[in-house]
Amino acid sequence: MEASVHARILDRLDQLSALENPLRHKDVRDLEGKFQGYYRLRIGEYRLIFELATAMRKISVLAIAPRGKAY
C-alpha cells in the first residue's frame, strides 16, 4: 500500500473517531449477510471493514482491501 493511501486511511479513521456517532458518516454503511454487525468505510478505491463498540467508543478495524476484494 502506498504511503499516501496509508496516510489517507489514518486521516479518515481520525475523522471517524472524532464524531459523536461514527455510523452517521456519509461513507459508512451497514454490511449484510455473513458480515452483519460490521460496517464499511469507503476511502476512495479502498474499503475499511470495522466493528464499533459504542459503549467503549472503540473502532476495531478488521480489514482494509481494494473495493473488489473487500467482501
C-alpha positions, 0 to 999 in steps of 0.5 A, spaced: 500 500 500 502 506 498 504 511 503 499 516 501 493 511 501 496 509 508 496 516 510 489 517 507 486 511 511 489 514 518 486 521 516 479 518 515 479 513 521 481 520 525 475 523 522 471 517 524 473 517 531 472 524 532 464 524 531 459 523 536 456 517 532 461 514 527 455 510 523 452 517 521 458 518 516 456 519 509 461 513 507 459 508 512 454 503 511 451 497 514 454 490 511 449 484 510 449 477 510 455 473 513 458 480 515 452 483 519 454 487 525 460 490 521 460 496 517 464 499 511 468 505 510 469 507 503 476 511 502 476 512 495 478 505 491 479 502 498 474 499 503 475 499 511 471 493 514 470 495 522 466 493 528 464 499 533 463 498 540 459 504 542 459 503 549 467 503 549 467 508 543 472 503 540 473 502 532 476 495 531 478 495 524 478 488 521 480 489 514 482 494 509 482 491 501 481 494 494 473 495 493 473 488 489 476 484 494 473 487 500 467 482 501 
